[in-house]
Amino acid sequence: MRILLLIIVCVITAHAAEQTVMRVELKDGASLEAPVLKQNDEIIVLDLGHDVLRLKCADVLKISKANEKREQTSNLNRQDVYTLGSLPDSSVSKLVPKLGEAVVKVSTPGGLGSGFIISELGHVITNYHVVERETEITITLFLQKDNGLEKREVKDVKILAIHPLRDLALLQIDEKALKDISLQPVVISEKSSVKVGDMVFAIGNPLGLERTVTKGIVSSVTRTLGHLRFIQTDAAINPGNSGGPLFNKRGEVVGVACAGYTFFGGLAFGIPNTDLIDFLNNRDAYVFDASQPQNGIKYLSPPGAGPDQEQDK
């Protein structure tokens, strides 16, 4: 009899071990991980080990494999104000909802552009030309709520560093404006892994059309313009996209959208992620001086020229 009971217990244990452990996220914010015993259009039955839990499908927000989240974050390398990493392959339709909150609109009295959040502390990357000679900056956040997206404008934004030559700027949202907001930063690709022919997509605000998604392929990774290297892509990049992220098929940032030709479709450019990482790692060298919003590079006159010939650009 004992042997029979032992066999039954072993069979039950083995059966439970074979079941896929799922992560169930509820609409009230709670979540749990357990094997699914039964699932249909009305209920989900979970095996908690000591008990069985029945949930109504109407109360469930999302179901995914329990190891999916660990898999996505296992190769992340967190730095002080940004995160490097390698994520699993996915599709644009699945990535856009996940990444949408990380993309912002950057507005100034002179115009608007795009940007993306790189840290939970409110650090934002955009193009230098988006904030050039400006000190009054407004960032529009797009927050996912139960009833849809909520737009939140934040005017307490400061410029931390600028790199006019590479057309990059680092901003930060004031922490007081983030007291009730949980930011979802992007992951920057750890290395220059993008190749010609790879799929890329951009999220931004071209011509003020918020949260526009465009998709294309990498046309070149060695395009040189003005002695600077760019990623060339046929994904549509228009005025207003400037400063927005260029993602790969895993949802990692591989570039910063910076230029496109309005009258020539399929010809757009992005700043490589390697240059972005270099800018972030050496941002102290590009610290912003609010008294001179156009600063960043000072060209000295050649030998023999008078001081009146020096130019600031």
C-alpha positions as CSV (number, residue, x, y, z in Angstrom):
1,M,0.0,0.0,0.0
2,R,2.8,2.4,0.9
3,I,4.6,1.6,-2.4
4,L,1.3,2.4,-4.3
5,L,0.9,5.7,-2.5
6,L,4.5,6.6,-3.1
7,I,4.1,5.9,-6.9
8,I,0.9,8.1,-7.0
9,V,2.7,10.9,-5.2
10,C,5.7,10.7,-7.6
11,V,3.3,10.7,-10.7
12,I,1.5,13.7,-9.4
13,T,4.8,15.5,-8.6
14,A,6.2,14.7,-12.0
15,H,3.0,15.9,-13.7
16,A,3.1,19.2,-11.8
17,A,6.8,19.6,-12.8
18,E,5.9,19.1,-16.5
19,Q,3.3,21.8,-16.4
20,T,4.4,25.2,-17.7
21,V,4.6,27.8,-15.0
22,M,2.8,30.9,-16.1
23,R,3.0,34.5,-14.8
24,V,-0.6,35.9,-14.4
25,E,-0.9,39.7,-14.0
26,L,-4.2,41.0,-12.7
27,K,-5.9,44.3,-13.5
28,D,-5.6,45.4,-9.8
29,G,-1.8,45.3,-10.1
30,A,-1.2,41.9,-8.4
31,S,0.7,39.1,-10.0
32,L,1.6,35.5,-9.3
33,E,3.3,32.5,-10.9
34,A,1.9,29.0,-10.9
35,P,1.1,26.1,-13.3
36,V,-2.1,26.5,-15.2
37,L,-4.5,23.5,-14.6
38,K,-7.3,24.8,-16.8
39,Q,-8.0,27.7,-19.0
40,N,-11.0,28.8,-21.1
41,D,-12.8,32.0,-22.1
42,E,-14.3,32.4,-18.7
43,I,-11.9,31.1,-16.0
44,I,-8.2,30.2,-15.3
45,V,-7.4,27.6,-12.7
46,L,-3.9,27.8,-11.1
47,D,-2.2,25.2,-9.0
48,L,-0.7,26.9,-6.0
49,G,0.6,23.6,-4.5
50,H,-1.3,23.9,-1.3
51,D,-4.5,25.1,-2.9
52,V,-6.2,25.7,-6.3
53,L,-7.1,29.2,-7.3
54,R,-9.9,30.0,-9.8
55,L,-9.7,33.4,-11.5
56,K,-12.2,35.1,-13.9
57,C,-10.6,36.0,-17.2
58,A,-12.3,39.4,-16.9
59,D,-9.9,40.1,-13.9
60,V,-6.8,39.1,-15.8
61,L,-4.6,41.7,-17.6
62,K,-1.9,39.5,-19.1
63,I,-0.6,35.9,-19.1
64,S,2.9,35.0,-20.1
65,K,5.5,32.4,-19.4
66,A,7.1,32.9,-15.9
67,N,10.6,32.7,-17.3
68,E,9.9,35.2,-20.1
69,K,10.5,38.2,-17.9
70,R,13.7,36.7,-16.5
71,E,14.8,35.8,-20.0
72,Q,14.3,39.4,-21.1
73,T,16.3,40.9,-18.2
74,S,19.0,38.3,-17.8
75,N,21.4,40.0,-20.2
76,L,21.0,43.6,-18.9
77,N,23.9,45.7,-17.9
78,R,22.7,48.7,-15.8
79,Q,24.9,51.8,-15.8
80,D,24.4,55.0,-13.8
81,V,21.9,56.7,-16.1
82,Y,21.2,54.1,-18.8
83,T,20.9,50.4,-19.4
84,L,22.7,48.2,-22.0
85,G,21.5,44.8,-22.9
86,S,20.4,42.1,-25.3
87,L,16.7,41.2,-25.5
88,P,15.0,38.3,-27.3
89,D,13.6,38.6,-30.8
90,S,10.1,39.9,-31.1
91,S,7.8,41.6,-33.6
92,V,7.0,45.3,-34.2
93,S,3.4,44.8,-33.2
94,K,4.4,43.3,-29.9
95,L,7.2,45.8,-29.2
96,V,5.4,49.0,-29.9
97,P,3.0,48.7,-26.9
98,K,5.9,47.9,-24.6
99,L,8.1,50.7,-25.8
100,G,5.5,53.4,-26.4
101,E,5.8,54.9,-22.9
102,A,9.5,55.4,-23.3
103,V,9.1,57.7,-26.3
104,V,8.3,61.3,-25.5
105,K,7.6,64.6,-27.4
106,V,10.1,67.4,-26.8
107,S,8.7,70.9,-27.4
108,T,10.4,74.3,-27.3
109,P,9.2,77.8,-28.3
110,G,11.0,77.2,-31.6
111,G,9.6,73.9,-32.5
112,L,9.3,70.2,-31.5
113,G,11.0,66.9,-31.8
114,S,11.1,63.5,-30.2
115,G,13.1,61.9,-27.4
116,F,13.3,58.7,-25.3
117,I,13.7,57.9,-21.6
118,I,16.9,56.1,-20.7
119,S,16.5,56.0,-16.9
120,E,13.9,55.8,-14.2
121,L,15.3,59.0,-12.8
122,G,13.9,60.9,-15.8
123,H,17.0,61.1,-18.1
124,V,15.9,61.7,-21.7
125,I,17.9,61.7,-24.9
126,T,17.1,63.9,-27.9
127,N,19.0,65.7,-30.7
128,Y,20.9,68.8,-29.9
129,H,19.2,70.7,-32.8
130,V,15.9,70.1,-31.1
131,V,16.9,72.1,-28.1
132,E,19.5,74.3,-29.7
133,R,19.6,77.9,-28.2
134,E,16.6,77.0,-26.1
135,T,16.2,76.8,-22.3
136,E,12.4,76.5,-22.0
137,I,11.7,72.8,-22.7
138,T,8.4,70.8,-22.3
139,I,8.4,67.0,-22.4
140,T,5.1,65.3,-23.1
141,L,4.8,61.8,-21.6
142,F,2.4,59.2,-22.8
143,L,1.3,57.0,-19.9
144,Q,-0.5,53.7,-20.3
145,K,-3.7,53.7,-18.1
146,D,-6.6,51.2,-17.8
147,N,-8.8,53.3,-20.0
148,G,-6.0,54.1,-22.6
149,L,-3.2,56.5,-23.0
150,E,-2.9,59.7,-20.8
151,K,-0.8,62.6,-22.0
152,R,1.2,64.4,-19.3
153,E,3.1,67.6,-20.0
154,V,6.1,68.4,-17.8
155,K,7.7,71.8,-18.0
156,D,10.3,71.2,-15.3
157,V,13.0,70.0,-17.6
158,K,16.7,70.8,-17.5
159,I,19.5,70.3,-20.0
160,L,22.4,68.3,-18.5
161,A,24.8,67.9,-21.4
162,I,25.0,68.8,-25.1
163,H,27.2,67.6,-28.0
164,P,26.5,69.9,-30.9
165,L,29.0,68.2,-33.3
166,R,27.3,64.8,-32.8
167,D,23.9,66.3,-32.4
168,L,23.0,64.8,-29.0
169,A,21.5,66.3,-25.9
170,L,20.8,64.8,-22.4
171,L,17.8,66.2,-20.6
172,Q,16.4,65.4,-17.2
173,I,12.8,65.7,-15.9
174,D,12.6,67.2,-12.4
175,E,12.0,64.5,-9.8
176,K,9.0,66.3,-8.3
177,A,7.1,65.9,-11.6
178,L,7.7,62.1,-11.4
179,K,6.4,61.5,-7.9
180,D,3.4,59.6,-9.2
181,I,4.9,58.3,-12.4
182,S,6.7,55.0,-13.0
183,L,8.9,55.5,-16.0
184,Q,9.7,52.7,-18.5
185,P,13.2,53.3,-19.9
186,V,14.6,51.8,-23.0
187,V,17.4,49.3,-23.3
188,I,20.4,50.4,-25.5
189,S,22.0,47.8,-27.7
190,E,25.2,46.7,-26.0
191,K,27.3,46.7,-29.2
192,S,27.1,47.8,-32.8
193,S,25.2,44.7,-33.8
194,V,23.0,46.2,-36.6
195,K,23.9,45.0,-40.1
196,V,22.8,46.0,-43.6
197,G,19.4,44.5,-44.3
198,D,18.4,44.3,-40.7
199,M,14.9,45.4,-39.8
200,V,14.6,48.7,-37.8
201,F,11.7,50.8,-36.8
202,A,11.2,54.3,-35.4
203,I,8.7,55.8,-33.0
204,G,8.3,59.6,-32.9
205,N,6.3,62.7,-33.7
206,P,6.8,63.6,-37.3
207,L,5.1,67.0,-38.1
208,G,3.6,66.8,-34.7
209,L,1.7,63.5,-35.4
210,E,2.3,61.9,-32.1
211,R,3.4,58.3,-31.6
212,T,3.9,57.6,-35.3
213,V,5.6,54.2,-36.1
214,T,7.7,53.7,-39.2
215,K,9.5,50.6,-40.3
216,G,12.3,49.8,-42.7
217,I,15.7,48.2,-43.1
218,V,19.2,49.3,-42.6
219,S,20.6,50.6,-45.9
220,S,24.1,51.2,-44.7
221,V,26.1,51.3,-41.4
222,T,29.1,53.1,-42.8
223,R,27.5,56.2,-44.4
224,T,29.8,59.2,-43.8
225,L,28.5,62.7,-43.9
226,G,30.7,65.6,-42.8
227,H,33.3,63.2,-41.5
228,L,30.7,61.6,-39.1
229,R,29.3,58.1,-39.4
230,F,25.6,57.4,-39.6
231,I,23.2,54.5,-39.9
232,Q,21.3,55.0,-43.2
233,T,17.8,53.5,-43.3
234,D,14.7,53.6,-45.5
235,A,12.4,53.9,-42.5
236,A,10.6,57.2,-42.9
237,I,12.2,60.0,-40.7
238,N,10.5,63.4,-41.0
239,P,10.7,66.7,-39.1
240,G,9.5,65.9,-35.6
241,N,11.1,62.5,-35.6
242,S,14.4,64.1,-34.7
243,G,15.8,62.8,-31.4
244,G,13.6,59.7,-31.3
245,P,14.8,56.1,-31.0
246,L,15.7,53.8,-33.8
247,F,14.9,50.2,-32.6
248,N,16.0,46.8,-33.8
249,K,13.9,43.7,-34.0
250,R,14.5,43.0,-30.3
251,G,13.4,46.4,-29.1
252,E,16.9,47.7,-28.3
253,V,17.9,51.2,-29.3
254,V,20.5,51.0,-32.1
255,G,20.5,54.6,-33.1
256,V,19.0,58.1,-32.6
257,A,16.9,59.4,-35.5
258,C,18.4,62.7,-36.7
259,A,17.8,63.5,-40.3
260,G,15.6,62.7,-43.3
261,Y,14.9,64.1,-46.7
262,T,11.3,65.2,-47.0
263,F,11.2,65.1,-50.8
264,F,13.2,61.8,-51.1
265,G,11.4,58.8,-49.5
266,G,13.6,56.0,-48.2
267,L,16.6,58.2,-47.3
268,A,17.0,58.8,-43.6
269,F,19.8,58.7,-41.0
270,G,20.5,57.8,-37.4
271,I,23.3,58.4,-35.0
272,P,24.8,55.0,-34.1
273,N,24.3,53.7,-30.5
274,T,28.1,53.5,-30.0
275,D,28.3,57.3,-30.3
276,L,25.3,57.6,-27.9
277,I,27.1,55.4,-25.3
278,D,30.3,57.4,-25.7
279,F,28.4,60.7,-25.2
280,L,26.7,59.3,-22.0
281,N,29.9,57.9,-20.6
282,N,31.7,61.2,-21.2
283,R,28.9,63.6,-20.5
284,D,30.9,65.6,-18.0
285,A,33.0,66.9,-21.0
286,Y,29.8,68.2,-22.6
287,V,28.2,69.7,-19.5
288,F,25.6,72.4,-20.3
289,D,26.1,76.1,-19.5
290,A,22.7,77.7,-19.2
291,S,24.2,81.2,-19.7
292,Q,25.4,80.1,-23.2
293,P,22.7,77.8,-24.6
294,Q,24.5,77.6,-27.9
295,N,27.8,76.5,-26.4
296,G,29.6,73.1,-26.7
297,I,32.3,73.7,-29.2
298,K,34.7,76.6,-29.4
299,Y,36.8,76.9,-32.5
300,L,40.1,78.7,-31.9
301,S,41.6,80.8,-34.6
302,P,44.6,79.4,-36.5
303,P,48.2,80.7,-35.6
304,G,48.7,84.2,-36.7
305,A,45.0,85.2,-36.7
306,G,43.8,87.8,-34.3
307,P,41.4,87.1,-31.4
308,D,38.7,89.0,-33.3
309,Q,38.7,86.2,-35.8
310,E,37.8,83.5,-33.3
311,Q,34.3,82.0,-33.8
312,D,31.9,80.4,-31.5
313,K,29.6,77.9,-33.0
